[in-house]
Amino acid sequence: MGKSNKPFASVLQLSQKILKEYDLCDVCLGRMFAKKLGLASNKKLGEKIHRALKIKSAKCYVCKNIFDGVSSQVAKMLDVSSDYDFATFLVGTKLKPSILDRDDHMRSRFRLRGIDGIKTNITRDLAKQFSRKAKKKVESSEPDLVFMIDFKADSCTLQTKPVFLWGRYTKSERNIPQKQKPCATCLGKGCIDCNHHGISEFDSVEGLMSKYLFEKFDALQTKITWIGGEDSTSLVLGSGRPFFVKLLNPKKRHLRLPKKITLGKITIHNLKLIGKTPSGPVQFTSKVKLYITCENKIEQNSLSKLDQLENNTIAVYEKSGRRTEKLIRNMRYKPSTENSFYLSMTAGGGLPLKRFVSGDDIFPNISDILENRCRCETFDFEAVKITH
């Protein structure tokens, strides 16, 4: 008994010195010694010291009794998160600099080392109380929700972990672009005019997809990673083009998604929730069918010259001077009229098809091989395959 009282006696001695100069609340006083005594509750220890010394403190010098407001902040957290689907959370806090300065001064003045700062204490109290009331788990690594409690502004805001999705889409009608123009007011950042979506119209593949996901997940914005692109006039057939989505600030997270989602001119297939979107470029091949017109009449058997492209690499030069190579396989061609033909092939992802036909900084190319100025009128995708 004597041994256990010795440390507490020295704590009482130092506490008396501190409380002669400064008023401290139970939490701040207990925080100064809880670790030293191996106790979990700062508040209970503070109450015990005040009682033992028969000292009643008025307004706390360090925190100005900020801990009295913890329960009201927890009530705000419960309120702002009531519409959200989440299992884990994290709390962040912003305190007035003067509170932090007084806390540092107090610890330095009485050489109190190895104790928790006031910010750590209040953040832990908020998390503990919210966890108990909401029946949710504190998670420091990638939580579903992050609360920010700003005591200076008396505000409680939250951010949600993004939801990541993968799927494929097919496009059965022409004249629909892949990408959506950003909102003219905010240029995609999100504002009142576009309901913070970053887009205000929904007349593209991206727009139709985003509208569905905004409503389904009650989310704010989509960031889509396209596996290749197409013209507004292109069809996307077969099993469709793969894509990845990062959904920002979703209120819903754990949803069952239908295997087939028809959205007007496009259909989404096998949309799935995934852990993350790829960090680097995704390698893929595209099986495409091009309709090509030529300036001059196509001479008999001249299309057979295209056979030289089979299993050959195409050099693509960009204006920046960058050079890439794309492999061509499964080359097939079929005359249509005397100056047009269809060309089917499988090409490395990212080959600029119109330039490949016209010969604009791509070697070899269709126009040079046929010795006839050619133009790609349409190109449709019959299959897009991720090759890793």
Order of alpha helices (4+ residues) and beta strands (2+ residues): alpha-alpha-alpha-alpha-alpha-beta-alpha-alpha-beta-beta-beta-beta-alpha-beta-beta-beta-beta-beta-beta-beta-beta-alpha-beta-alpha-beta
